[in-house]
Amino acid sequence: MTAQFPPPEIGRELVVERASSISVKPVEWLWPGRVAVGKLTLVAGEAGLGKSQIALAMAAAVSTGGRWPCDEGCAPLGNVIILSTEDGAADTVVPRLMAAGANLERVHLVRAVLADDGGERLAFNCNSTLACSKRRSRSLATSRWSLSTRSVHTSDLRLTPT
């Protein structure tokens, strides 16, 4: 039996590169051995196990240059961008950040995505909104990473290199 594939989209092209032409470089770690800068980190588990608490504790560590647990050194000092789609900022996210000792001046919460003209609020779309996030990260000169909590079962940390 032959596999059936949809026809290629007009105007799109696959870009490839020989492995031999790629310069090898070491991983840049936010939290050494655990969370890498520029990589996707998933924290997954059942509801109520503390995934958001871990993520917000990491945000607090980065916002203060605080120590990582288990005597694993200090977090690099920087700004943090948080997108939380399940917890309210005023009653959950900010109180948890305060309890974790975060520097709230260095923590920025995504409140909306605006159309190019700045007027209309748009639905969140990962592809287009990540481009906005990258532009905003550059405007926060020392952004180290951003956090997105997407569902009760998954928190993903989207790390943005400075």
C-alpha positions as CSV (number, residue, x, y, z in Angstrom):
1,M,0.0,0.0,0.0
2,T,1.4,3.4,-1.0
3,A,1.1,6.3,1.5
4,Q,-1.0,9.2,0.3
5,F,0.3,12.7,1.0
6,P,-1.4,16.0,0.4
7,P,0.0,18.0,-2.5
8,P,2.7,20.5,-1.5
9,E,1.6,24.1,-0.9
10,I,2.4,26.5,-3.7
11,G,5.2,29.0,-2.8
12,R,6.6,26.9,0.1
13,E,10.0,25.3,0.1
14,L,11.8,23.0,2.5
15,V,15.1,24.5,3.7
16,V,17.8,22.0,4.6
17,E,21.4,22.2,5.8
18,R,24.1,19.6,5.9
19,A,24.9,18.5,9.5
20,S,28.6,18.9,8.6
21,S,28.1,22.7,8.1
22,I,26.6,23.3,11.5
23,S,28.9,24.6,14.2
24,V,28.4,22.7,17.5
25,K,27.9,24.9,20.5
26,P,27.1,24.1,24.2
27,V,23.6,24.4,25.7
28,E,23.0,27.7,27.6
29,W,21.4,26.9,30.9
30,L,18.9,29.0,32.8
31,W,18.8,26.4,35.6
32,P,21.9,24.2,35.1
33,G,21.0,20.7,34.0
34,R,17.3,21.3,34.2
35,V,16.0,24.3,32.1
36,A,17.8,25.5,28.9
37,V,17.6,28.9,27.4
38,G,15.9,29.0,24.0
39,K,14.4,25.5,24.4
40,L,10.9,24.4,25.3
41,T,10.6,23.0,28.8
42,L,7.4,21.1,29.8
43,V,6.3,20.6,33.4
44,A,3.5,18.1,33.2
45,G,1.5,16.2,35.8
46,E,-1.9,15.8,37.4
47,A,-3.8,18.9,38.6
48,G,-2.8,20.2,42.0
49,L,0.8,18.9,42.1
50,G,2.4,22.3,42.0
51,K,3.4,22.8,38.3
52,S,2.4,26.5,38.4
53,Q,4.1,26.9,41.8
54,I,7.4,25.6,40.4
55,A,7.1,27.9,37.4
56,L,6.4,30.9,39.5
57,A,9.2,30.1,41.9
58,M,11.5,30.0,38.9
59,A,10.1,33.4,37.8
60,A,10.9,34.7,41.3
61,A,14.4,33.3,41.2
62,V,15.1,34.9,37.8
63,S,13.6,38.3,38.9
64,T,15.8,38.5,41.9
65,G,18.9,36.5,40.8
66,G,18.0,34.2,43.6
67,R,19.2,30.7,44.4
68,W,18.0,27.6,42.8
69,P,16.8,24.7,45.0
70,C,19.2,21.9,46.1
71,D,22.2,24.3,46.3
72,E,22.4,24.4,42.4
73,G,23.7,28.0,42.2
74,C,21.9,31.2,41.4
75,A,19.5,32.2,38.6
76,P,20.7,34.8,36.1
77,L,19.0,38.1,37.0
78,G,16.5,39.2,34.4
79,N,12.9,40.1,33.5
80,V,10.2,37.5,33.1
81,I,7.1,37.5,30.8
82,I,4.1,35.4,32.0
83,L,1.2,34.3,29.9
84,S,-1.3,32.6,32.2
85,T,-4.5,31.3,30.5
86,E,-6.0,29.7,33.6
87,D,-5.1,31.7,36.7
88,G,-6.2,35.2,37.5
89,A,-3.4,37.8,37.9
90,A,-4.8,39.6,40.9
91,D,-6.0,36.6,42.9
92,T,-3.5,33.9,42.0
93,V,-0.5,34.8,39.9
94,V,0.7,38.0,41.7
95,P,0.0,36.6,45.2
96,R,2.0,33.5,44.4
97,L,4.9,35.6,43.0
98,M,4.8,37.7,46.2
99,A,4.9,34.6,48.4
100,A,7.9,33.3,46.3
101,G,9.7,36.6,46.9
102,A,9.7,37.8,43.3
103,N,10.7,41.3,42.3
104,L,7.4,42.3,40.8
105,E,9.0,45.2,38.8
106,R,10.8,42.5,36.7
107,V,7.8,40.4,36.1
108,H,5.4,41.3,33.2
109,L,2.1,39.6,32.7
110,V,0.6,39.4,29.2
111,R,-2.8,41.1,29.3
112,A,-3.9,41.2,25.6
113,V,-2.7,40.9,22.0
114,L,-3.6,44.0,20.1
115,A,-4.1,44.4,16.3
116,D,-1.4,46.3,14.4
117,D,-3.4,49.5,14.7
118,G,-3.4,49.1,18.5
119,G,-7.2,49.2,18.8
120,E,-8.7,45.8,18.4
121,R,-8.0,42.9,20.8
122,L,-7.2,39.7,19.0
123,A,-7.6,36.1,20.0
124,F,-4.3,34.5,21.2
125,N,-2.6,32.6,18.4
126,C,0.7,30.9,19.2
127,N,2.3,31.6,15.8
128,S,1.5,35.3,15.5
129,T,1.6,36.0,19.3
130,L,5.1,34.5,19.7
131,A,6.4,37.0,17.2
132,C,4.9,39.8,19.3
133,S,6.5,38.2,22.4
134,K,9.9,38.2,20.8
135,R,9.6,41.9,20.0
136,R,8.4,42.7,23.5
137,S,11.2,40.6,25.0
138,R,13.8,42.6,23.1
139,S,12.2,45.8,24.5
140,L,12.7,44.4,28.0
141,A,16.4,44.5,27.6
142,T,17.2,41.8,30.2
143,S,14.5,39.3,29.6
144,R,15.7,35.8,30.4
145,W,12.6,33.8,29.8
146,S,8.9,33.8,29.5
147,L,6.4,31.5,31.1
148,S,3.2,30.3,29.6
149,T,0.7,28.2,31.6
150,R,-1.7,26.6,29.1
151,S,-3.8,24.1,30.8
152,V,-4.5,22.5,34.2
153,H,-2.2,19.7,33.3
154,T,0.7,21.4,31.5
155,S,2.9,24.4,32.2
156,D,5.4,25.2,29.5
157,L,8.3,27.6,30.0
158,R,9.2,29.3,26.8
159,L,12.8,30.6,27.3
160,T,13.9,33.6,25.4
161,P,17.6,34.3,25.1
162,T,18.8,37.8,25.8
